[in-house]
């Protein structure tokens, strides 16, 4: 049925308590490639309780699976088949450094709905606050729903974070593990597309693929390690658009450009010369 934008925008998707401890952080870090070499001081900062730091992209999985990660969505004015939903974009904004362990209150809502003609885009926003009511992080995802456009809403802003018209300032190489998706799925996303070869073939892939949000975390770690002196607290915001799939064992090439307080990013597979992430940027905290 047609989307009723007036009913959908601003709709509350519920409130819940989210909790994590050091082991959850370490497992996430292992899932996005931390721990190589195992005794490297910077890598131990991701994988050992002593001096443990937290990547800002951990906010995406903090407290387990989000309402938008499975089980359907109950949004006023919006009805659609979940098989037609694609995770198109992701953003995390860090207001306070993420602690090693925490209990926060998470609240989700529909921030906007756009009409792309052949698809609708739901912008889903989640805010997490501490016991004092202070905002710790905000996440936003753009969910593309195929076949649900044409309802007469605004088309939304054009994609941002375009690379400047010059050669990149540098390129970071990150090699994934053959078991990358199997590790990452333990942080909450158990979609069989990332583990079951038969299911992957039904979806049109020769082998299981890496989670988009795993790629998101891999790139975040690469930027922190290579451009921010291994300090994740320098990340104020991280935005990315998912452009293509990645396969376990592939090497990511992350081209980067410094543009003021932003580091603009474009990511592709070295082996296939195919895009993985585009229109991405890390805002560096001054």
N, C-alpha and C positions, 0 to 999 in steps of 0.2 A: 504494500500500500504506500501511497505517497508520504514523504516525510513532512511532518508539521514542525517547521523550524521554531515557531513561536513557543510551542510546548516544550521542545527539546532543550533549547539554549537556557542554561542556568539550572537545569534539572539536577537534583542531588542524587548521587549514586551510593550514598551510605557512608557511615563512619565506623571505624574499627580500630582496635588496639594492635599495634605492630611491635614486635619484640625481636631483638637479635642479640647474639653473644659473639665472642671472639671466634669460635669455631665456624660460625656462619660466614663471617668475613673472610677467614682463611680459605674456606671451601670455594667461595666465589672467586677469590684471587687465583686459586689453582685453576679454576674453570676458564679464566681469561688469560692463562698462560704464565702466571707467576711461578717462580721457583727454579728458573734456569739461568745461571748455574745455582744449584741448591744451597751452596755456602756463601754466595755473593752477599755482602752486607745489605745492598739495596733490595735484593730479592727476599732476604730474611725479614725485611721490614714488612713484606706482604704475607709471609707464610709462618711466622713464629710469634708467639704471644708477647715475647720481650720486645718492646718498642714497636708494636704493631701499628701500622697506619691503615687508612681506609680510602680506597679509590672513590671518587664522587659518583661514579657510575653504579656503585653498590646500592645507591638509593633506589634503583629500578627494581631490585629484588628484595629489598629490606623487609623483613617480616613475612616472607613467603610470597605465594602467588597473589597477584592483585585481582580485583573483580574483573578487569579487562583481559585477563590472560586465559580465561576459559570458563565454561559453564554458562555462557550466555550473558546478555545484558538486558536489563529491564529499564528502558528509557522512554518516558512519555513522548508520544508523537513519532516514535521510530520503531519500525518492525522490519527485520531483515533476517536472511539466512546467514548464520555464523560462518558457513563455508565460503561466503563471498567477502569476508573481511580480510584485509591485508594491513599489516603494520607498516605504515608508510614513513613516519618520522618520529623521532624521539628527542626530548629535551629534558635536562635536569638542571635545576638552579639550586645552588648551595648557599644557604643563608648563614649557617654556622657549620664549622668543621664537623664531619660525621664522627661520632664517638665509636669506640670499639664495641661497646654494648649499650643498649638503650631500650626504653619502652616509650613509644610515642603514640599519639592519636592521629590517625590518618583519615582524611575526609576527601571524597572524590565528587566531581561534578562535570557536567557537559559545559565546556567553555565556549564552544561555537560549533556551527554546522555550516559547511560550504557545499555549493552545488557545482560539480565539475562536469556536468553534462551527462557523461556515461557512468559517473560514480558520485557518491556523496562522501564527504569527509567529516568525520566526527573528531573534534578536538576535545580530548578527555584530560582533565587536570586533577592532580592529586596534591594535597598539602599535608605535611606532617609536622605536628607541633609537640613540644615537650610538655612536661608537667606544669610549667609556668605559663604555658600558652604561647611561647615564643616559636616562631616559624624556624624549622631546621632545614627542610628542603621542600622544593616544589618540583613535581614532574609533569610533563605534558606529552601526550602521544597523539599523533594524527592517525586515525583508523580509516582507511579507504574501503568503502563498501561498493563493490562492483554492481552495476545495474540499478542503483538507487538514486541516480542523478535526475535532473530535469524537473525538480520540484519548485524551481523559481527563486531559489535563494542566491545570495551573493557568491561569487566564485572564490573569494578569499584572496589573500595577498600572494604575490608571485614568490617563488622560492628565493630565499636569501642566501647569503654566504657564498656568492659566486667567486671563484678564484680570480685574482687580478690578471690582467693581460701581460704576463711576464713569466719567465721560467720560475719554477718553485725555488724557494730559498733552501730547500733540502728535501730528501726523501728518506723515510725510515723503513727498514725491512723488518718484518715480524713473521717468523715461521710458526705455523700452528702445528699441533700434535695430531697424529692419527686418531687419538682418543679424545680430541678436544670437545666435541659435542656430548660425548658420554659423561665427561666431567662436568660440563656446564649445566646439563639438565638436572643435576642434583641440587642446584640452587632454586628449583621450583618449576621449570618449564618441561613437563614430561611428554610433550608432543612426540608421537612415534616417528614423525618425519625426520627426527634428528638421531634416531637410534635403530629403527627397524628397516632393513634393506627392502623387504617386500612392500612395506607401506610407502617407502620413498619411490619405488618403481611405479606404484599406482598413482603417485603425485607427479610423475614425469621425470624423475631424477634417477640416474644410474646407481647412486649410493646416497645414504643419508647426508644431509647438508648441515652446516653450522647455523645455529640460531642467529638471527639478526642482532639480537641484544648481546650475544657473545661477541660478535664482531664489534659492536658498539663499545664494549668494555675493553677488548683487545687494543683498539685504537686509542682509547682514553689512557690506558697504561703506557702505550708507546709515547704519547705526547708528554705525560708526566715524567717519564724516565729520561727521555732524550732532550726535552726542551724546558722542563721546569725543575731541573735538579732533583728529581725524585720526590718532590713535595706536592702531594695531592691537595693540600689546603690552598694552593695558589689557583685552583680552578674555581671560578665563580659561576660559570654556566657552560654547558656543553650541549650543542645541538647537532643533529645529523639526520640525513634522509637515506633510507635504504634503497639502493639502486639495483642490486643484483645479489645472487647467492654466492656463498663461499663453501669450499669443501675442506674437510679435515685433512691436514697435511700440506695445504697450500701456503704460499708466502704472500703476505699482504705488503703492498707498496703504498705507504702513506706520504703523499706529497704535501708539503706545508708552505704557507706564506705568512709572514708577520704583517699584520695590518692594524697598527695602533695597539689597542689592548686585546685584539683578537688574533688567534692563530687559525687561519682558514685551511681546511683540509679536503683532500680528495683521495679516495682509497680504491685500489684495484688489485686484482690477482696478478701476480708476477707470471705465473705459468700460462694463464689464459688471456692476459691483457684485457680483462673484462672488469667493468665497474662493480664495486661492492657497496661503497658509501660515497655520497656526494653532498654538496651544499652543507658541509659540516664546518663547525667552528668551536673553538674553546675560547671563552672569555677569561683572561688572566686577571686575577685579583691584584690590584696595585698595593 
